[in-house]
Amino acid sequence: MTHPLSLAFLTTFDVGPVEAVKIAAAAGYAMVGLRILPAAAGGEPDYPLLTDDRLLGEVKAALSDTGVTIGDIEIIRLKPENDWDLFDRFCDRCAALGARHVLVAGDDTDHARLTASFARFCDLAASRGLTADLEFMPWTAVPDLKAALTIVEAADRENGGVLVDALHYDRSSTTLEQIANLPRHRVNYVQFCDGEVPYDKSDEGLIRIARGERLFPGLGGIDMDGLARAIPDGVTISVEVPHRALAQKMDGLGRAAMAHAATMAILRGAGRT
């Protein structure tokens, strides 16, 4: 079964949301991912789409004009203390855009509290028809698939999912067998990219690569063919390939088109188109 492709926010991190929608359409993606809340405190500017109604209208018009839909919205970071009013407004914006999924990260080492927070956010998301997808990342309190699935299952919400990112699968203790054995109802979308091997294993190195030095699928050392065979049939693939050096030389459309072509080549090779 064909996998719908979504253009992840970070692949064209240097353009606004209206342009991202247009690039996704031009490059052949069915969906696009957008960011509303920063990934790290103090590391990014605020994203106007959260509060700017005029921009919201422009994005909705671009979606209508192109036929592209919203895949996922970023990013909810669950901490020991959370701004639930902000999260509520965030979910309202996601619903206004017709989004499907919300990317969730876990930054609370108290796993019982993190599980309770995830369940609470799932309830907020469910009321707007959204899934909440917990992404494991090696430098966070949810470092691998096993930890993510434990939290998601303990939260016991129908719309709770585990988000598998190719880079984080490769950099963590996660195996392809674990990915293949994930309950189907816990996999709402996955993220594809590639990465150099060997690599800097420090937290700083992992974060640097994740946010700005990923490679197009097939150009690194990650077993992308194996990953393509392990994911559920027909699941949406968010193509997330931020490369900041390349962004100095090539525009967003060029990068998005190359990422799309590389992903499709992997899927063809794995017999998944």
Phi, psi and omega per residue, in radians:
M1 nan 2.422 -3.129
T2 -1.151 2.438 3.079
H3 -1.659 2.085 3.030
P4 -1.102 2.454 3.130
L5 -1.862 2.440 3.092
S6 -2.113 2.370 3.099
L7 -1.435 1.915 -3.091
A8 -1.198 2.652 3.136
F9 -0.916 -0.816 -3.001
L10 -1.213 -0.371 -3.141
T11 -1.116 -0.656 3.074
T12 -2.138 0.964 -3.069
F13 -1.061 -0.336 -3.003
D14 -1.652 0.162 3.114
V15 -2.118 2.813 3.096
G16 -1.372 2.981 -3.043
P17 -1.144 -0.609 3.118
V18 -1.158 -0.782 3.117
E19 -1.139 -0.632 3.119
A20 -1.061 -0.716 3.095
V21 -1.074 -0.786 -3.113
K22 -1.174 -0.659 3.094
I23 -1.140 -0.759 3.121
A24 -0.992 -0.776 3.136
A25 -1.113 -0.802 -3.086
A26 -1.140 -0.549 -3.089
A27 -1.585 -0.027 3.039
G28 1.660 0.228 3.100
Y29 -1.422 2.577 3.059
A30 -1.444 -0.488 -3.036
M31 -2.389 2.952 3.071
V32 -2.449 2.573 3.045
G33 -1.848 2.493 -3.124
L34 -2.228 2.780 3.097
R35 -2.013 2.324 3.125
I36 -1.989 -0.670 3.106
L37 -1.962 2.507 -3.115
P38 -1.062 2.644 3.112
A39 -1.377 -0.476 -3.106
A40 -2.511 2.366 -3.135
A41 -1.072 2.237 3.084
G42 1.399 -0.150 -3.088
G43 -1.675 -0.189 -3.095
E44 -2.484 2.699 3.015
P45 -1.283 2.852 3.034
D46 -1.159 2.644 3.137
Y47 -1.741 2.106 -3.012
P48 -1.150 -0.343 -3.101
L49 -1.058 -0.379 3.136
L50 -1.180 -0.566 -3.009
T51 -2.166 -0.290 -3.034
D52 -1.536 1.804 -3.099
D53 -1.190 -0.583 3.118
R54 -1.135 -0.740 3.105
L55 -1.128 -0.689 3.081
L56 -0.997 -0.776 3.124
G57 -1.111 -0.660 3.128
E58 -1.168 -0.680 3.109
V59 -1.159 -0.768 3.129
K60 -1.089 -0.649 3.097
A61 -1.150 -0.711 3.125
A62 -1.132 -0.683 3.095
L63 -1.089 -0.777 -3.140
S64 -1.117 -0.723 -3.100
D65 -1.177 -0.615 -3.020
T66 -1.701 -0.399 -3.048
G67 1.470 -0.033 3.052
V68 -1.245 2.552 3.065
T69 -2.077 2.931 3.133
I70 -1.521 2.197 3.052
G71 -1.457 -1.345 -3.118
D72 -2.150 2.768 3.041
I73 -2.108 2.407 3.127
E74 -1.910 2.769 -0.274
I75 -2.453 2.396 3.050
I76 -1.737 2.095 3.069
R77 -1.871 2.016 -3.124
L78 -1.535 2.062 -3.073
K79 -2.039 3.101 3.074
P80 -0.993 -0.600 3.049
E81 -2.202 2.350 -3.056
N82 -2.254 2.638 3.100
D83 -1.609 1.593 -3.035
W84 -1.251 -0.468 3.045
D85 -1.149 -0.713 3.082
L86 -1.103 -0.753 3.134
F87 -1.096 -0.625 3.115
D88 -1.129 -0.770 3.102
R89 -1.143 -0.662 3.086
F90 -1.005 -0.829 -3.129
C91 -1.138 -0.614 3.058
D92 -1.052 -0.728 -3.139
R93 -1.171 -0.717 3.089
C94 -1.016 -0.777 -3.138
A95 -1.128 -0.685 3.133
A96 -1.090 -0.505 3.140
L97 -1.561 -0.100 -3.113
G98 1.262 0.506 -3.113
A99 -1.198 2.798 3.124
R100 -1.799 -0.745 -2.938
H101 -2.294 2.690 3.039
V102 -2.134 2.234 3.081
L103 -1.398 2.205 -3.098
V104 -2.125 2.345 3.052
A105 -2.034 2.611 -3.125
G106 -1.912 2.017 -3.120
D107 -2.107 0.589 3.135
D108 -2.222 2.038 -3.094
T109 -1.316 -0.201 3.020
D110 -1.457 1.712 -2.984
H111 -1.199 -0.488 3.069
A112 -1.152 -0.777 3.109
R113 -1.185 -0.699 3.113
L114 -1.083 -0.704 3.108
T115 -1.101 -0.739 3.105
A116 -1.117 -0.711 3.109
S117 -1.132 -0.719 3.123
F118 -1.110 -0.746 3.108
A119 -1.065 -0.729 3.131
R120 -1.122 -0.718 3.120
F121 -1.198 -0.663 3.079
C122 -0.963 -0.714 3.139
D123 -1.129 -0.724 3.066
L124 -1.049 -0.801 -3.094
A125 -1.167 -0.721 -3.092
A126 -1.065 -0.603 -3.129
S127 -1.164 -0.231 3.069
R128 -1.987 0.228 3.106
G129 1.295 0.453 -3.085
L130 -1.886 2.628 2.926
T131 -1.617 2.727 3.059
A132 -2.040 2.042 -2.959
D133 -2.047 1.932 -3.052
L134 -1.435 2.025 -3.115
E135 -1.652 2.163 3.048
F136 -1.451 2.430 3.122
M137 -2.462 2.320 -2.977
P138 -1.017 -0.457 -3.087
W139 -1.626 0.050 -3.092
T140 -1.826 -3.116 3.093
A141 -1.256 -0.134 3.072
V142 -2.135 1.446 -2.917
P143 -1.445 -0.307 -3.066
D144 -2.636 3.064 -3.084
L145 -1.077 -0.719 -3.122
K146 -1.005 -0.778 -3.141
A147 -1.134 -0.735 -3.131
A148 -1.121 -0.803 -3.106
L149 -1.144 -0.629 3.103
T150 -1.043 -0.769 3.140
I151 -1.184 -0.801 -3.099
V152 -1.104 -0.752 -3.140
E153 -1.201 -0.661 3.134
A154 -1.184 -0.614 3.091
A155 -1.136 -0.592 2.995
D156 1.023 0.903 3.059
R157 -2.043 2.387 -3.071
E158 -1.065 -0.544 -3.086
N159 -1.622 0.138 3.108
G160 -1.460 2.328 -3.129
G161 -2.357 2.912 3.021
V162 -1.866 2.234 3.136
L163 -1.738 2.055 3.099
V164 -1.670 2.103 3.062
D165 -1.869 2.258 -3.085
A166 -0.954 -0.726 -3.107
L167 -1.145 -0.786 -3.084
H168 -1.265 -0.573 3.026
Y169 -1.027 -0.805 -3.074
D170 -1.207 -0.576 -3.053
R171 -1.584 -0.026 -3.118
S172 -2.022 -3.051 3.127
S173 -1.421 0.094 -3.089
T174 -1.204 2.497 3.128
T175 -2.015 2.795 3.067
L176 -1.097 -0.587 3.107
E177 -1.094 -0.725 3.096
Q178 -1.097 -0.708 3.124
I179 -1.115 -0.804 -3.131
A180 -1.097 -0.486 -3.095
N181 -1.616 0.029 3.077
L182 -1.046 2.385 3.052
P183 -0.996 2.332 -3.055
R184 -0.982 -0.641 -3.072
H185 -1.288 -0.098 3.095
R186 -1.728 0.058 -3.132
V187 -2.061 1.820 -3.124
N188 -1.709 -0.601 2.998
Y189 -2.808 2.861 3.119
V190 -2.293 2.885 -3.141
Q191 -2.069 2.319 -3.137
F192 -1.958 2.447 2.980
C193 -2.955 -3.043 3.014
D194 -2.374 3.023 -3.125
G195 -2.730 2.673 -3.141
E196 -1.202 2.552 3.051
V197 -2.322 2.230 0.033
P198 -1.274 3.055 -3.048
Y199 -2.594 2.890 3.093
D200 -1.266 2.054 -3.053
K201 -1.602 0.009 3.071
S202 -1.227 2.746 3.091
D203 -0.992 -0.724 -3.134
E204 -1.087 -0.728 3.124
G205 -1.174 -0.735 3.122
L206 -1.067 -0.750 -3.132
I207 -1.180 -0.752 3.137
R208 -1.028 -0.813 -3.139
I209 -1.141 -0.785 -3.092
A210 -1.051 -0.629 -3.033
R211 -1.670 -0.188 -3.080
G212 -2.803 0.131 -3.110
E213 -2.401 0.559 3.089
R214 -1.352 2.831 -3.134
L215 -2.036 2.759 3.051
F216 -1.106 2.508 3.123
P217 -0.901 2.298 3.139
G218 1.687 -0.169 -3.095
L219 -1.802 0.049 -3.140
G220 -2.171 -2.730 -3.066
G221 -1.849 0.109 3.118
I222 -1.370 2.479 3.121
D223 -1.329 1.379 -3.103
M224 -1.259 -0.581 3.085
D225 -1.091 -0.776 3.118
G226 -1.109 -0.696 3.123
L227 -1.139 -0.745 3.135
A228 -1.048 -0.604 3.134
R229 -1.368 -0.387 -3.067
A230 -1.504 -0.422 -3.066
I231 -1.380 2.752 -3.119
P232 -1.117 2.588 3.073
D233 -0.985 2.333 2.988
G234 1.338 -0.001 -3.113
V235 -1.197 2.550 3.117
T236 -1.149 2.404 3.072
I237 -1.954 2.067 3.036
S238 -1.559 2.094 -3.064
V239 -1.608 1.840 -2.991
E240 -2.024 1.705 -3.067
V241 -2.303 1.236 3.062
P242 -1.288 2.265 3.077
H243 -2.492 1.736 -2.975
R244 -1.211 -0.573 3.096
A245 -1.181 -0.728 3.121
L246 -1.138 -0.569 3.140
A247 -1.127 -0.323 3.074
Q248 -1.359 -0.266 -3.051
K249 -2.030 -0.367 -3.015
M250 -2.359 2.424 -3.114
D251 -1.300 2.996 -3.062
G252 -1.078 -0.692 -3.139
L253 -1.104 -0.732 3.130
G254 -1.081 -0.768 -3.138
R255 -1.178 -0.726 3.137
A256 -1.110 -0.717 -3.135
A257 -1.156 -0.706 3.113
M258 -1.151 -0.696 3.116
A259 -1.121 -0.701 3.116
H260 -1.119 -0.829 -3.107
A261 -1.108 -0.713 -3.127
A262 -1.150 -0.706 3.124
T263 -1.142 -0.761 3.121
M264 -1.093 -0.623 3.105
A265 -1.122 -0.723 3.085
I266 -1.082 -0.790 -3.105
L267 -1.134 -0.703 3.083
R268 -1.083 -0.776 -3.139
G269 -1.094 -0.528 -3.140
A270 -1.575 0.022 -3.128
G271 1.217 0.567 -3.056
R272 -1.990 0.460 3.069
T273 -2.032 nan nan
